[in-house]
Amino acid sequence: MDENEFRRMMGRDPKLAEDPEEAEARKERLESGEPTLGDIFSDEGFDVVEANMEERKGMVLEHFGLNDAPEHEAETGPDYGDYYDMLSKEQRKEYDKAHSTYLKRRFPTRDLEGGADSLIAFAATNPPEVLRRHTWRLQRGLNEPMFGAELPKRKRNTIRNYQAALILQLCDGCDDELTEQTMASGAEVSRHVRQADPWDRSQFQADISDPVYVYFFRYGDMFIEREKWGSLFGDDRFPYAPPKTCHRCGFSELDEWREAFGERD
C-alpha cells in the first residue's frame, strides 16, 4: 500500500505530485542555507538542515583545533539506553514518577563522582514496588535521595545577543548581575510583560506570574530592550557558528569549550 492508497483509506485527499522544478528549487534553498519555513518542514527539510549544521560545526571545531562534545553524554549517560530497554511497563511507569520527583527537587539522578550508578539502573534492577515506595517516602521527606542532595553542576555558560541601541553579547552571569543591579537601583524591571502589548514599556510589571519572556535591564546608560532571538535550530551558537565573547566580562565560548573538551592532538 502506497501513501496515497493509505490516505484514501483514511478518507483524506491524495497527496498531489510535486512540481519537479519546485522540488529542485527547494533543494537548492536548503543546500544554500537560506530555506523557507515550508522548505524546513518538508519531508527532507530537517535532514538537510541537520546535516548542514553538523558540517558547519565540524569546520568550526577543526579551525580552532577542538574536540567535539561526547554525543548526548550530559542528557543520558552511557547506561541510559540499555537500562531503559530493560524496563517493564510497570517499572517504566514508576521510573517516570521517580524521575519527575528528582527533577522537581533538583536532586541528581546519578552518582556525580563515578557516573555509573543511576536512577534508571535502580528502576530496571528492582521490582516496581521498591521504587514506588522510595518515591512516596522521598516526596514526604522520609527518604534521602539515592545520590545525595548536591545540586547538579550548572550547565555550561552561554552567550546570548541582546538588543539596545546596538547589539551586544552578554553571558548568563552578566545577565543575572545586571538584572540584580538594575532592580537594586529602584528601576522598574521585569522579565515578564502583559500579553496586550509586550512592547509598551508602561505595561511592564514586577509580577512573574505572566509567562511572557520579554524583559530589559540597564547596561551602562542604556536599557536592554529585549533578547535578540536566534535561529530556530540553534545553528547560530558555537560550535555551529564562530565563538562569541561577552562584551562585559570577556568570557569566551572558545575558552570554555577548550577547557571542557580539550584540543585535538
Secondary structure in CASP SS format (residue, H / E / C, confidence):
PFRMAT SS
TARGET T0000
AUTHOR 0000-0000-0000
METHOD secondary structure of the structure
MODEL  1
M C 1.00
D C 1.00
E H 1.00
N H 1.00
E H 1.00
F H 1.00
R H 1.00
R H 1.00
M H 1.00
M C 1.00
G C 1.00
R C 1.00
D C 1.00
P C 1.00
K C 1.00
L C 1.00
A C 1.00
E C 1.00
D C 1.00
P H 1.00
E H 1.00
E H 1.00
A H 1.00
E H 1.00
A H 1.00
R H 1.00
K H 1.00
E H 1.00
R H 1.00
L H 1.00
E H 1.00
S H 1.00
G C 1.00
E C 1.00
P C 1.00
T C 1.00
L H 1.00
G H 1.00
D H 1.00
I H 1.00
F C 1.00
S C 1.00
D C 1.00
E C 1.00
G H 1.00
F H 1.00
D H 1.00
V H 1.00
V H 1.00
E H 1.00
A H 1.00
N H 1.00
M H 1.00
E H 1.00
E H 1.00
R H 1.00
K H 1.00
G H 1.00
M H 1.00
V H 1.00
L H 1.00
E H 1.00
H H 1.00
F H 1.00
G C 1.00
L E 1.00
N C 1.00
D C 1.00
A C 1.00
P C 1.00
E C 1.00
H C 1.00
E C 1.00
A C 1.00
E C 1.00
T C 1.00
G C 1.00
P C 1.00
D C 1.00
Y H 1.00
G H 1.00
D H 1.00
Y H 1.00
Y H 1.00
D H 1.00
M H 1.00
L C 1.00
S C 1.00
K H 1.00
E H 1.00
Q H 1.00
R H 1.00
K H 1.00
E H 1.00
Y H 1.00
D H 1.00
K H 1.00
A H 1.00
H H 1.00
S H 1.00
T H 1.00
Y H 1.00
L H 1.00
K H 1.00
R C 1.00
R C 1.00
F C 1.00
P C 1.00
T C 1.00
R E 1.00
D C 1.00
L C 1.00
E C 1.00
G C 1.00
G C 1.00
A C 1.00
D C 1.00
S E 1.00
L H 1.00
I H 1.00
A H 1.00
F H 1.00
A H 1.00
A H 1.00
T C 1.00
N C 1.00
P C 1.00
P H 1.00
E H 1.00
V H 1.00
L H 1.00
R H 1.00
R H 1.00
H H 1.00
T H 1.00
W H 1.00
R H 1.00
L H 1.00
Q H 1.00
R C 1.00
G C 1.00
L C 1.00
N C 1.00
E C 1.00
P C 1.00
M C 1.00
F C 1.00
G C 1.00
A C 1.00
E C 1.00
L C 1.00
P C 1.00
K C 1.00
R C 1.00
K C 1.00
R C 1.00
N C 1.00
T C 1.00
I E 1.00
R E 1.00
N E 1.00
Y E 1.00
Q E 1.00
A C 1.00
A C 1.00
L C 1.00
I E 1.00
L E 1.00
Q E 1.00
L E 1.00
C E 1.00
D H 1.00
G H 1.00
C H 1.00
D H 1.00
D H 1.00
E H 1.00
L H 1.00
T H 1.00
E H 1.00
Q H 1.00
T H 1.00
M H 1.00
A H 1.00
S C 1.00
G C 1.00
A C 1.00
E C 1.00
V C 1.00
S C 1.00
R C 1.00
H E 1.00
V E 1.00
R C 1.00
Q C 1.00
A C 1.00
D C 1.00
P C 1.00
W C 1.00
D C 1.00
R H 1.00
S H 1.00
Q H 1.00
F E 1.00
Q C 1.00
A C 1.00
D C 1.00
I C 1.00
S C 1.00
D C 1.00
P C 1.00
V C 1.00
Y E 1.00
V C 1.00
Y C 1.00
F C 1.00
F C 1.00
R E 1.00
Y E 1.00
G C 1.00
D C 1.00
M E 1.00
F E 1.00
I C 1.00
E C 1.00
R E 1.00
E E 1.00
K C 1.00
W C 1.00
G C 1.00
S C 1.00
L C 1.00
F C 1.00
G C 1.00
D C 1.00
D C 1.00
R C 1.00
F C 1.00
P C 1.00
Y C 1.00
A C 1.00
P C 1.00
P C 1.00
K C 1.00
T E 1.00
C C 1.00
H C 1.00
R C 1.00
C C 1.00
G C 1.00
F C 1.00
S E 1.00
E H 1.00
L H 1.00
D H 1.00
E H 1.00
W H 1.00
R H 1.00
E H 1.00
A H 1.00
F H 1.00
G C 1.00
E E 1.00
R C 1.00
D C 1.00
END
